[in-house]
Amino acid sequence: MPDSSDTNIATADALTLLLHNQHAICAAIEEVTKWLSENGVVSAAANATAAMETLDKNAQAITRAIMRLRQS
């Protein structure tokens, strides 16, 4: 059975990949938000901005979790 250190590394690696995916999703939403704003779809752009804020907040928490796992 793998030790705790190996498990922490594997978990941190998996979270890192998910974090990269989250950044990519946020970048895509940002592009869509820009297009929506430029084309007068203000309410949808505001909703997309709120979604990006949530992604950013969660990305910060995931980053902290990754750092804790890598330090243990």
Jmol script that loads the backbone (N, CA, C; Angstrom):
load data "model"
ATOM      1  N   MET A   1       0.842  -1.175   0.000  1.00  0.00           N
ATOM      2  CA  MET A   1       0.000   0.000   0.000  1.00  0.00           C
ATOM      3  C   MET A   1       0.892   1.244   0.000  1.00  0.00           C
ATOM      4  N   PRO A   2       0.543   2.246  -0.817  1.00  0.00           N
ATOM      5  CA  PRO A   2       1.383   3.447  -0.875  1.00  0.00           C
ATOM      6  C   PRO A   2       1.352   4.203   0.447  1.00  0.00           C
ATOM      7  N   ASP A   3       2.468   4.865   0.753  1.00  0.00           N
ATOM      8  CA  ASP A   3       2.482   5.634   1.991  1.00  0.00           C
ATOM      9  C   ASP A   3       1.767   6.974   1.788  1.00  0.00           C
ATOM     10  N   SER A   4       1.590   7.680   2.874  1.00  0.00           N
ATOM     11  CA  SER A   4       0.854   8.944   2.855  1.00  0.00           C
ATOM     12  C   SER A   4       1.488   9.955   1.910  1.00  0.00           C
ATOM     13  N   SER A   5       2.819   9.977   1.864  1.00  0.00           N
ATOM     14  CA  SER A   5       3.531  10.912   0.996  1.00  0.00           C
ATOM     15  C   SER A   5       3.209  10.653  -0.479  1.00  0.00           C
ATOM     16  N   ASP A   6       3.222   9.375  -0.875  1.00  0.00           N
ATOM     17  CA  ASP A   6       2.881   9.027  -2.256  1.00  0.00           C
ATOM     18  C   ASP A   6       1.447   9.413  -2.589  1.00  0.00           C
ATOM     19  N   THR A   7       0.560   9.184  -1.638  1.00  0.00           N
ATOM     20  CA  THR A   7      -0.850   9.533  -1.837  1.00  0.00           C
ATOM     21  C   THR A   7      -1.013  11.044  -1.962  1.00  0.00           C
ATOM     22  N   ASN A   8      -0.311  11.788  -1.110  1.00  0.00           N
ATOM     23  CA  ASN A   8      -0.384  13.252  -1.181  1.00  0.00           C
ATOM     24  C   ASN A   8       0.137  13.770  -2.511  1.00  0.00           C
ATOM     25  N   ILE A   9       1.225  13.198  -2.996  1.00  0.00           N
ATOM     26  CA  ILE A   9       1.788  13.616  -4.282  1.00  0.00           C
ATOM     27  C   ILE A   9       0.807  13.334  -5.416  1.00  0.00           C
ATOM     28  N   ALA A  10       0.230  12.145  -5.410  1.00  0.00           N
ATOM     29  CA  ALA A  10      -0.732  11.785  -6.459  1.00  0.00           C
ATOM     30  C   ALA A  10      -1.955  12.690  -6.405  1.00  0.00           C
ATOM     31  N   THR A  11      -2.429  12.979  -5.202  1.00  0.00           N
ATOM     32  CA  THR A  11      -3.581  13.862  -5.051  1.00  0.00           C
ATOM     33  C   THR A  11      -3.247  15.272  -5.514  1.00  0.00           C
ATOM     34  N   ALA A  12      -2.092  15.773  -5.124  1.00  0.00           N
ATOM     35  CA  ALA A  12      -1.671  17.114  -5.547  1.00  0.00           C
ATOM     36  C   ALA A  12      -1.512  17.181  -7.063  1.00  0.00           C
ATOM     37  N   ASP A  13      -0.962  16.131  -7.664  1.00  0.00           N
ATOM     38  CA  ASP A  13      -0.811  16.105  -9.119  1.00  0.00           C
ATOM     39  C   ASP A  13      -2.168  16.143  -9.820  1.00  0.00           C
ATOM     40  N   ALA A  14      -3.125  15.367  -9.296  1.00  0.00           N
ATOM     41  CA  ALA A  14      -4.466  15.345  -9.890  1.00  0.00           C
ATOM     42  C   ALA A  14      -5.145  16.702  -9.730  1.00  0.00           C
ATOM     43  N   LEU A  15      -5.018  17.300  -8.543  1.00  0.00           N
ATOM     44  CA  LEU A  15      -5.599  18.620  -8.328  1.00  0.00           C
ATOM     45  C   LEU A  15      -4.960  19.673  -9.225  1.00  0.00           C
ATOM     46  N   THR A  16      -3.668  19.541  -9.461  1.00  0.00           N
ATOM     47  CA  THR A  16      -2.979  20.481 -10.345  1.00  0.00           C
ATOM     48  C   THR A  16      -3.544  20.409 -11.756  1.00  0.00           C
ATOM     49  N   LEU A  17      -3.791  19.199 -12.239  1.00  0.00           N
ATOM     50  CA  LEU A  17      -4.383  19.054 -13.572  1.00  0.00           C
ATOM     51  C   LEU A  17      -5.789  19.661 -13.619  1.00  0.00           C
ATOM     52  N   LEU A  18      -6.562  19.423 -12.579  1.00  0.00           N
ATOM     53  CA  LEU A  18      -7.902  20.016 -12.522  1.00  0.00           C
ATOM     54  C   LEU A  18      -7.821  21.541 -12.467  1.00  0.00           C
ATOM     55  N   LEU A  19      -6.842  22.055 -11.750  1.00  0.00           N
ATOM     56  CA  LEU A  19      -6.654  23.503 -11.679  1.00  0.00           C
ATOM     57  C   LEU A  19      -6.309  24.073 -13.050  1.00  0.00           C
ATOM     58  N   HIS A  20      -5.460  23.376 -13.804  1.00  0.00           N
ATOM     59  CA  HIS A  20      -5.135  23.827 -15.167  1.00  0.00           C
ATOM     60  C   HIS A  20      -6.390  23.842 -16.034  1.00  0.00           C
ATOM     61  N   ASN A  21      -7.227  22.817 -15.884  1.00  0.00           N
ATOM     62  CA  ASN A  21      -8.490  22.785 -16.628  1.00  0.00           C
ATOM     63  C   ASN A  21      -9.375  23.960 -16.223  1.00  0.00           C
ATOM     64  N   GLN A  22      -9.406  24.250 -14.940  1.00  0.00           N
ATOM     65  CA  GLN A  22     -10.225  25.355 -14.456  1.00  0.00           C
ATOM     66  C   GLN A  22      -9.751  26.677 -15.039  1.00  0.00           C
ATOM     67  N   HIS A  23      -8.437  26.875 -15.131  1.00  0.00           N
ATOM     68  CA  HIS A  23      -7.900  28.098 -15.738  1.00  0.00           C
ATOM     69  C   HIS A  23      -8.282  28.185 -17.217  1.00  0.00           C
ATOM     70  N   ALA A  24      -8.250  27.055 -17.910  1.00  0.00           N
ATOM     71  CA  ALA A  24      -8.627  27.041 -19.327  1.00  0.00           C
ATOM     72  C   ALA A  24     -10.104  27.377 -19.505  1.00  0.00           C
ATOM     73  N   ILE A  25     -10.939  26.828 -18.640  1.00  0.00           N
ATOM     74  CA  ILE A  25     -12.373  27.124 -18.705  1.00  0.00           C
ATOM     75  C   ILE A  25     -12.610  28.609 -18.440  1.00  0.00           C
ATOM     76  N   CYS A  26     -11.913  29.150 -17.466  1.00  0.00           N
ATOM     77  CA  CYS A  26     -12.064  30.571 -17.154  1.00  0.00           C
ATOM     78  C   CYS A  26     -11.641  31.441 -18.340  1.00  0.00           C
ATOM     79  N   ALA A  27     -10.564  31.070 -19.003  1.00  0.00           N
ATOM     80  CA  ALA A  27     -10.110  31.827 -20.174  1.00  0.00           C
ATOM     81  C   ALA A  27     -11.154  31.783 -21.286  1.00  0.00           C
ATOM     82  N   ALA A  28     -11.768  30.623 -21.478  1.00  0.00           N
ATOM     83  CA  ALA A  28     -12.810  30.503 -22.502  1.00  0.00           C
ATOM     84  C   ALA A  28     -14.023  31.355 -22.139  1.00  0.00           C
ATOM     85  N   ILE A  29     -14.426  31.320 -20.875  1.00  0.00           N
ATOM     86  CA  ILE A  29     -15.556  32.136 -20.442  1.00  0.00           C
ATOM     87  C   ILE A  29     -15.235  33.613 -20.600  1.00  0.00           C
ATOM     88  N   GLU A  30     -13.995  33.975 -20.341  1.00  0.00           N
ATOM     89  CA  GLU A  30     -13.587  35.370 -20.499  1.00  0.00           C
ATOM     90  C   GLU A  30     -13.745  35.829 -21.950  1.00  0.00           C
ATOM     91  N   GLU A  31     -13.365  34.977 -22.889  1.00  0.00           N
ATOM     92  CA  GLU A  31     -13.525  35.312 -24.309  1.00  0.00           C
ATOM     93  C   GLU A  31     -14.998  35.466 -24.679  1.00  0.00           C
ATOM     94  N   VAL A  32     -15.828  34.559 -24.187  1.00  0.00           N
ATOM     95  CA  VAL A  32     -17.265  34.632 -24.458  1.00  0.00           C
ATOM     96  C   VAL A  32     -17.856  35.886 -23.821  1.00  0.00           C
ATOM     97  N   THR A  33     -17.420  36.200 -22.609  1.00  0.00           N
ATOM     98  CA  THR A  33     -17.903  37.395 -21.919  1.00  0.00           C
ATOM     99  C   THR A  33     -17.570  38.648 -22.708  1.00  0.00           C
ATOM    100  N   LYS A  34     -16.361  38.704 -23.225  1.00  0.00           N
ATOM    101  CA  LYS A  34     -15.953  39.857 -24.033  1.00  0.00           C
ATOM    102  C   LYS A  34     -16.862  39.986 -25.250  1.00  0.00           C
ATOM    103  N   TRP A  35     -17.118  38.887 -25.936  1.00  0.00           N
ATOM    104  CA  TRP A  35     -17.976  38.913 -27.116  1.00  0.00           C
ATOM    105  C   TRP A  35     -19.388  39.351 -26.739  1.00  0.00           C
ATOM    106  N   LEU A  36     -19.908  38.802 -25.625  1.00  0.00           N
ATOM    107  CA  LEU A  36     -21.253  39.173 -25.178  1.00  0.00           C
ATOM    108  C   LEU A  36     -21.336  40.668 -24.891  1.00  0.00           C
ATOM    109  N   SER A  37     -20.342  41.192 -24.198  1.00  0.00           N
ATOM    110  CA  SER A  37     -20.322  42.623 -23.864  1.00  0.00           C
ATOM    111  C   SER A  37     -20.282  43.482 -25.115  1.00  0.00           C
ATOM    112  N   GLU A  38     -19.457  43.089 -26.065  1.00  0.00           N
ATOM    113  CA  GLU A  38     -19.310  43.858 -27.307  1.00  0.00           C
ATOM    114  C   GLU A  38     -20.564  43.805 -28.176  1.00  0.00           C
ATOM    115  N   ASN A  39     -21.396  42.793 -27.960  1.00  0.00           N
ATOM    116  CA  ASN A  39     -22.594  42.631 -28.774  1.00  0.00           C
ATOM    117  C   ASN A  39     -23.882  42.935 -28.008  1.00  0.00           C
ATOM    118  N   GLY A  40     -23.748  43.630 -26.896  1.00  0.00           N
ATOM    119  CA  GLY A  40     -24.899  44.150 -26.191  1.00  0.00           C
ATOM    120  C   GLY A  40     -25.681  43.164 -25.352  1.00  0.00           C
ATOM    121  N   VAL A  41     -25.123  42.013 -25.068  1.00  0.00           N
ATOM    122  CA  VAL A  41     -25.825  41.022 -24.252  1.00  0.00           C
ATOM    123  C   VAL A  41     -25.319  41.181 -22.815  1.00  0.00           C
ATOM    124  N   VAL A  42     -25.725  42.276 -22.217  1.00  0.00           N
ATOM    125  CA  VAL A  42     -25.163  42.692 -20.937  1.00  0.00           C
ATOM    126  C   VAL A  42     -25.498  41.711 -19.815  1.00  0.00           C
ATOM    127  N   SER A  43     -26.733  41.250 -19.732  1.00  0.00           N
ATOM    128  CA  SER A  43     -27.102  40.378 -18.613  1.00  0.00           C
ATOM    129  C   SER A  43     -26.340  39.052 -18.667  1.00  0.00           C
ATOM    130  N   ALA A  44     -26.176  38.499 -19.857  1.00  0.00           N
ATOM    131  CA  ALA A  44     -25.416  37.254 -19.989  1.00  0.00           C
ATOM    132  C   ALA A  44     -23.940  37.499 -19.672  1.00  0.00           C
ATOM    133  N   ALA A  45     -23.423  38.646 -20.073  1.00  0.00           N
ATOM    134  CA  ALA A  45     -22.027  38.982 -19.765  1.00  0.00           C
ATOM    135  C   ALA A  45     -21.834  39.101 -18.259  1.00  0.00           C
ATOM    136  N   ALA A  46     -22.812  39.680 -17.566  1.00  0.00           N
ATOM    137  CA  ALA A  46     -22.722  39.804 -16.111  1.00  0.00           C
ATOM    138  C   ALA A  46     -22.747  38.428 -15.452  1.00  0.00           C
ATOM    139  N   ASN A  47     -23.575  37.535 -15.949  1.00  0.00           N
ATOM    140  CA  ASN A  47     -23.619  36.173 -15.410  1.00  0.00           C
ATOM    141  C   ASN A  47     -22.298  35.454 -15.649  1.00  0.00           C
ATOM    142  N   ALA A  48     -21.720  35.642 -16.818  1.00  0.00           N
ATOM    143  CA  ALA A  48     -20.439  35.012 -17.130  1.00  0.00           C
ATOM    144  C   ALA A  48     -19.337  35.566 -16.228  1.00  0.00           C
ATOM    145  N   THR A  49     -19.389  36.860 -15.959  1.00  0.00           N
ATOM    146  CA  THR A  49     -18.407  37.471 -15.058  1.00  0.00           C
ATOM    147  C   THR A  49     -18.529  36.877 -13.655  1.00  0.00           C
ATOM    148  N   ALA A  50     -19.753  36.672 -13.194  1.00  0.00           N
ATOM    149  CA  ALA A  50     -19.959  36.051 -11.887  1.00  0.00           C
ATOM    150  C   ALA A  50     -19.400  34.637 -11.863  1.00  0.00           C
ATOM    151  N   ALA A  51     -19.571  33.910 -12.958  1.00  0.00           N
ATOM    152  CA  ALA A  51     -19.024  32.552 -13.043  1.00  0.00           C
ATOM    153  C   ALA A  51     -17.503  32.585 -12.972  1.00  0.00           C
ATOM    154  N   MET A  52     -16.886  33.555 -13.649  1.00  0.00           N
ATOM    155  CA  MET A  52     -15.424  33.671 -13.601  1.00  0.00           C
ATOM    156  C   MET A  52     -14.946  33.992 -12.191  1.00  0.00           C
ATOM    157  N   GLU A  53     -15.690  34.818 -11.476  1.00  0.00           N
ATOM    158  CA  GLU A  53     -15.311  35.149 -10.100  1.00  0.00           C
ATOM    159  C   GLU A  53     -15.351  33.905  -9.214  1.00  0.00           C
ATOM    160  N   THR A  54     -16.355  33.062  -9.434  1.00  0.00           N
ATOM    161  CA  THR A  54     -16.443  31.813  -8.682  1.00  0.00           C
ATOM    162  C   THR A  54     -15.279  30.896  -9.013  1.00  0.00           C
ATOM    163  N   LEU A  55     -14.956  30.784 -10.300  1.00  0.00           N
ATOM    164  CA  LEU A  55     -13.816  29.956 -10.703  1.00  0.00           C
ATOM    165  C   LEU A  55     -12.525  30.461 -10.066  1.00  0.00           C
ATOM    166  N   ASP A  56     -12.357  31.772 -10.032  1.00  0.00           N
ATOM    167  CA  ASP A  56     -11.146  32.350  -9.450  1.00  0.00           C
ATOM    168  C   ASP A  56     -11.075  32.073  -7.952  1.00  0.00           C
ATOM    169  N   LYS A  57     -12.182  32.253  -7.256  1.00  0.00           N
ATOM    170  CA  LYS A  57     -12.216  31.992  -5.815  1.00  0.00           C
ATOM    171  C   LYS A  57     -11.886  30.531  -5.536  1.00  0.00           C
ATOM    172  N   ASN A  58     -12.487  29.629  -6.293  1.00  0.00           N
ATOM    173  CA  ASN A  58     -12.230  28.208  -6.094  1.00  0.00           C
ATOM    174  C   ASN A  58     -10.804  27.836  -6.488  1.00  0.00           C
ATOM    175  N   ALA A  59     -10.268  28.475  -7.500  1.00  0.00           N
ATOM    176  CA  ALA A  59      -8.886  28.203  -7.913  1.00  0.00           C
ATOM    177  C   ALA A  59      -7.913  28.556  -6.792  1.00  0.00           C
ATOM    178  N   GLN A  60      -8.199  29.635  -6.089  1.00  0.00           N
ATOM    179  CA  GLN A  60      -7.344  30.021  -4.965  1.00  0.00           C
ATOM    180  C   GLN A  60      -7.378  28.959  -3.870  1.00  0.00           C
ATOM    181  N   ALA A  61      -8.564  28.433  -3.583  1.00  0.00           N
ATOM    182  CA  ALA A  61      -8.685  27.394  -2.560  1.00  0.00           C
ATOM    183  C   ALA A  61      -7.993  26.102  -2.994  1.00  0.00           C
ATOM    184  N   ILE A  62      -8.129  25.756  -4.265  1.00  0.00           N
ATOM    185  CA  ILE A  62      -7.462  24.554  -4.778  1.00  0.00           C
ATOM    186  C   ILE A  62      -5.948  24.720  -4.703  1.00  0.00           C
ATOM    187  N   THR A  63      -5.469  25.896  -5.037  1.00  0.00           N
ATOM    188  CA  THR A  63      -4.032  26.165  -4.970  1.00  0.00           C
ATOM    189  C   THR A  63      -3.514  25.996  -3.541  1.00  0.00           C
ATOM    190  N   ARG A  64      -4.257  26.512  -2.577  1.00  0.00           N
ATOM    191  CA  ARG A  64      -3.847  26.355  -1.171  1.00  0.00           C
ATOM    192  C   ARG A  64      -3.827  24.879  -0.775  1.00  0.00           C
ATOM    193  N   ALA A  65      -4.818  24.124  -1.220  1.00  0.00           N
ATOM    194  CA  ALA A  65      -4.866  22.685  -0.902  1.00  0.00           C
ATOM    195  C   ALA A  65      -3.681  21.957  -1.529  1.00  0.00           C
ATOM    196  N   ILE A  66      -3.355  22.302  -2.750  1.00  0.00           N
ATOM    197  CA  ILE A  66      -2.208  21.686  -3.426  1.00  0.00           C
ATOM    198  C   ILE A  66      -0.931  21.975  -2.645  1.00  0.00           C
ATOM    199  N   MET A  67      -0.767  23.212  -2.216  1.00  0.00           N
ATOM    200  CA  MET A  67       0.437  23.580  -1.468  1.00  0.00           C
ATOM    201  C   MET A  67       0.520  22.808  -0.150  1.00  0.00           C
ATOM    202  N   ARG A  68      -0.621  22.660   0.541  1.00  0.00           N
ATOM    203  CA  ARG A  68      -0.611  21.899   1.800  1.00  0.00           C
ATOM    204  C   ARG A  68      -0.229  20.451   1.556  1.00  0.00           C
ATOM    205  N   LEU A  69      -0.775  19.857   0.496  1.00  0.00           N
ATOM    206  CA  LEU A  69      -0.449  18.461   0.177  1.00  0.00           C
ATOM    207  C   LEU A  69       1.031  18.302  -0.160  1.00  0.00           C
ATOM    208  N   ARG A  70       1.565  19.236  -0.926  1.00  0.00           N
ATOM    209  CA  ARG A  70       2.965  19.127  -1.341  1.00  0.00           C
ATOM    210  C   ARG A  70       3.925  19.376  -0.170  1.00  0.00           C
ATOM    211  N   GLN A  71       3.484  20.112   0.828  1.00  0.00           N
ATOM    212  CA  GLN A  71       4.342  20.386   1.983  1.00  0.00           C
ATOM    213  C   GLN A  71       4.299  19.284   3.025  1.00  0.00           C
ATOM    214  N   SER A  72       3.280  18.417   2.939  1.00  0.00           N
ATOM    215  CA  SER A  72       3.173  17.366   3.965  1.00  0.00           C
ATOM    216  C   SER A  72       3.872  16.080   3.535  1.00  0.00           C
TER     217      SER A  72
END
end "model"
wireframe off; spacefill off
backbone 0.3
color backbone group
